[in-house]
Amino acid sequence: MFTRQFLSSVRSRALRRGVWFKALDTLERGVLTLASRVVDRVESAVLGVEIVKILRKLTDAMKSGFVRRIEEYGFGQALKMTKMAVKWGYNLAVDWSSDLGLARYLTVLDLNWPTGFGV
């Protein structure tokens, strides 16, 4: 499941990015630290599930603001555009909703839009 080296690298990456203490509480930090020091490989299913939950919190905390904006705004706008294009009869637009390039483009357009313009 998880190895000692993987858990140690995740811990050091989170410490370097400054999210180790912000994103995790004391118990979660203790679980990851002890798991990386005590076991060579996590084989317990219960411990593995808890580590997955903790790692999900860490990866969400380590995302940049732009990536979060793409996930929140860009993919939402791409989905709206997809629905509109399919409604107009362009059935090849179904793939647009999961296109990272389109979501990134729409996010950059939104971020560079002048404040108050067009209101």
C-alpha positions as CSV (number, residue, x, y, z in Angstrom):
1,M,0.0,0.0,0.0
2,F,2.2,2.9,1.3
3,T,5.9,2.7,1.8
4,R,8.0,4.5,4.4
5,Q,9.8,6.5,1.7
6,F,6.5,7.7,0.2
7,L,5.1,8.8,3.5
8,S,8.4,10.6,4.4
9,S,8.5,12.4,1.0
10,V,4.9,13.6,1.4
11,R,5.6,14.8,4.9
12,S,8.7,16.7,3.8
13,R,6.9,18.2,0.8
14,A,4.0,19.4,3.0
15,L,6.5,20.9,5.5
16,R,8.4,22.7,2.7
17,R,5.1,24.2,1.3
18,G,4.0,25.3,4.7
19,V,0.7,23.2,4.9
20,W,1.8,20.5,7.3
21,F,0.6,22.5,10.4
22,K,-2.2,24.4,8.6
23,A,-4.0,21.6,7.0
24,L,-3.6,18.8,9.5
25,D,-4.5,18.5,13.2
26,T,-2.3,16.9,15.8
27,L,-3.7,13.5,15.5
28,E,-3.4,13.4,11.7
29,R,0.2,14.6,11.8
30,G,1.0,12.0,14.4
31,V,-0.5,9.2,12.3
32,L,1.5,10.1,9.3
33,T,4.7,10.6,11.3
34,L,4.4,7.4,13.2
35,A,3.5,5.4,10.1
36,S,6.5,6.7,8.3
37,R,8.8,5.9,11.2
38,V,7.4,2.6,12.5
39,V,6.4,0.5,9.5
40,D,8.2,-0.3,6.2
41,R,5.0,-0.8,4.4
42,V,1.4,-0.1,5.5
43,E,-0.6,-3.3,5.2
44,S,-3.5,-2.6,7.4
45,A,-6.6,-1.7,5.5
46,V,-8.0,0.5,8.3
47,L,-4.7,2.5,8.6
48,G,-4.5,2.7,4.8
49,V,-8.0,4.2,4.6
50,E,-7.1,6.8,7.2
51,I,-3.9,7.7,5.5
52,V,-5.7,8.2,2.2
53,K,-8.1,10.6,3.9
54,I,-5.1,12.5,5.4
55,L,-3.2,12.5,2.1
56,R,-6.3,13.9,0.3
57,K,-6.4,16.8,2.8
58,L,-2.7,17.5,2.1
59,T,-3.0,17.4,-1.6
60,D,-5.9,19.8,-1.6
61,A,-4.0,22.1,0.7
62,M,-0.9,22.0,-1.6
63,K,-2.8,23.0,-4.7
64,S,-2.0,26.5,-6.0
65,G,-4.7,29.2,-6.1
66,F,-4.8,29.0,-9.9
67,V,-5.4,25.3,-9.9
68,R,-8.2,25.7,-7.4
69,R,-9.7,28.5,-9.6
70,I,-9.5,26.2,-12.6
71,E,-11.4,23.5,-10.7
72,E,-14.0,25.8,-9.3
73,Y,-14.6,28.3,-12.1
74,G,-13.0,26.9,-15.3
75,F,-14.6,23.5,-15.4
76,G,-18.0,25.0,-14.4
77,Q,-17.8,27.5,-17.3
78,A,-16.7,24.7,-19.7
79,L,-19.7,22.6,-18.6
80,K,-22.0,25.5,-19.3
81,M,-20.4,26.0,-22.8
82,T,-20.8,22.3,-23.5
83,K,-24.4,22.2,-22.6
84,M,-25.1,25.3,-24.7
85,A,-23.3,23.8,-27.8
86,V,-25.0,20.5,-27.5
87,K,-28.3,22.3,-27.2
88,W,-27.5,24.1,-30.4
89,G,-26.9,20.8,-32.1
90,Y,-23.1,20.5,-32.0
91,N,-22.8,17.0,-30.5
92,L,-19.0,16.9,-30.7
93,A,-18.8,19.4,-27.9
94,V,-19.5,16.7,-25.3
95,D,-15.7,16.4,-24.7
96,W,-15.3,20.1,-23.8
97,S,-16.5,19.7,-20.2
98,S,-13.4,17.7,-19.3
99,D,-10.9,19.6,-21.4
100,L,-8.2,21.0,-19.1
101,G,-7.0,23.4,-21.8
102,L,-10.4,25.0,-22.2
103,A,-10.9,25.3,-18.5
104,R,-7.5,26.9,-18.1
105,Y,-8.2,29.3,-21.0
106,L,-11.6,30.3,-19.5
107,T,-10.0,30.8,-16.1
108,V,-7.2,33.1,-17.5
109,L,-9.9,35.1,-19.4
110,D,-11.8,35.6,-16.1
111,L,-8.7,36.5,-14.1
112,N,-7.7,39.1,-16.7
113,W,-11.1,40.6,-17.1
114,P,-11.1,44.2,-16.0
115,T,-13.0,44.9,-12.8
116,G,-16.4,46.5,-13.4
117,F,-16.1,46.0,-17.1
118,G,-19.4,45.1,-18.8
119,V,-21.4,45.4,-15.6
